[in-house]
Amino acid sequence: MVERPVTAGETHVVAIEELGSEGDGVGYVDDFAVLVDDAALGETVRVEITSVGSNFARGEVVGAEFGYD
């Protein structure tokens, strides 16, 4: 079983580095992708992890760390 650096229910601060195919923001925790709805490219946000899959996790914004550019 592969170790994942995130667990559902945890919060992490992530920088949104790219956009996914459905327009969601993509940030990384220890090189593990976290897809975040309603996050803009270049934004740094605090997210709560809602689900964890084998290749990526999903999270919801619970606070903006540095706001929107």
Backbone hydrogen bonds, N-H to C=O, Kabsch-Sander energy under -0.5 kcal/mol:
donor,donor_aa,acceptor,acceptor_aa,energy
9,G,49,I,-3.1
10,E,7,T,-2.1
12,H,47,V,-2.2
14,V,12,H,-0.6
14,V,45,V,-2.8
16,I,43,E,-3.3
17,E,15,A,-0.9
17,E,26,V,-2.2
18,E,26,V,-1.3
20,G,24,D,-3.6
23,G,20,G,-1.9
25,G,36,V,-2.7
26,V,18,E,-2.6
27,G,34,V,-2.4
29,V,32,F,-2.3
32,F,29,V,-1.6
33,A,31,D,-0.5
33,A,55,N,-0.6
34,V,27,G,-3.1
35,L,57,A,-3.1
36,V,25,G,-3.2
37,D,59,G,-0.9
39,A,36,V,-0.8
42,G,16,I,-2.5
43,E,40,A,-2.1
44,T,67,G,-0.6
45,V,14,V,-2.6
45,V,43,E,-0.5
46,R,63,G,-4.0
47,V,12,H,-3.1
47,V,45,V,-0.5
48,E,60,E,-2.6
49,I,10,E,-2.8
49,I,47,V,-0.5
50,T,58,R,-2.8
51,S,58,R,-1.5
53,G,56,F,-3.0
57,A,33,A,-2.4
58,R,51,S,-2.6
59,G,35,L,-2.6
60,E,48,E,-2.2
62,V,46,R,-3.1
63,G,46,R,-1.3
65,E,44,T,-2.0
66,F,44,T,-1.4
